Amino acid sequence: MKPFRFILVAGLATTCVAVWAQQPTQTVTIGYVGPTSGSMAHYGVDARNAVTLAIDDLNQQGMVIDGKRIEFKLAAEDDAGDPKQGTLAAQKLCDAKVAGVVGHINSGSAIPAGRIYSECGIPLISPGATNPQFTKQGYKNVYRLVANDNALATGLARYAAEQLKVKRVVVIDDRSAYGQGVAEVFEREARAAHIQVISHEFTTDKATDFQSILTAIKAKNAPAIFFGGNDAQAGPMLRQMEQLGMGDVRLMGGDGICTTQLGKLAQNAKPLANVVCAEGGLSVEKMNNGKAWKAKYDQRFPKEYVLFAPYAYDGVMVMADAMKRAGSTDPAKYMAELPKTNYRGLSTRVQFDSKGDLKNPQFTLYTYQDGVKTPLYD
């Protein structure tokens, strides 16, 4: 009897596969936009990898919608972190009539792109844009999967005041939509926490020489710096702090500097050990099946994990979930399901508020131990 049972099950499985294979196939294109060239390329490549992984996982699941076997494919665009290039990429994806877009990592690119996607009726889910303005424009197609700058900068300011006992700080921002936004929130919350903001300095998101700013800060005897910007600038800044004898000065920042690459970019300079940064969401090890997912990611894309991958992965899955619930891959139909999302994702339980932000955003504070990004509370 045992051989007969085995043959029966095997035959049934073969029949199911045959029926599934005979169903008509519909190709559904998911767009992705992020910086895959320039100084921020590692952010964008990381997120693009995760979108690729999500699409592969969905195709292996064999999703069927409206009697059709869905085959997802990727249309990826590079915005180099530049708002103008980002809007051109958005229009290109609109013209290609993609079913939805995951991406625009940078707030400066994501904010103007939201209008373009709204006009062409395509959902946009950002895994990295943290400026609150992104979801304040009133567009019903725009969503965010990470905590915004209000949560990150507020958490950092409170930690600085209550745990680090910081009394005086200098704020620097790179004048980008992201850097300026997170720096302004931190400055406001630092003052509310009775931290003296000695000065607010400015640089650019292309700068690598901070000698003059740091020399001025050293003269003010500031024990801490908050930097609104990205790791491509924070790395050289930390090296130059060490060169100027500022090894004991603490550097704080948002998710822009809070990457796995910061230690390498800083060449493990002494001030790296004094970094405290905030990232929207849990550490990947504490996410839903996060360790196994990270191992899978690393096997497929060795040494390319940076920061936004879990949220980019969930962006694709949230769209697919809405399509399944709507019984349609047409954005005009499934977009109505996105506000109702209640999806157990990799990064979190995804539920959106009326603006398109997460209902219960979380964040994690990190430092660097022996050059390795490490959660402060684990």
Summary of the structure (lengths in Angstrom):
residues: 378
radius of gyration: 22.4
end to end distance: 52.8
largest distance: 86.6
contacts: 1410
relative contact order: 0.13
helix: 47%
strand: 20%
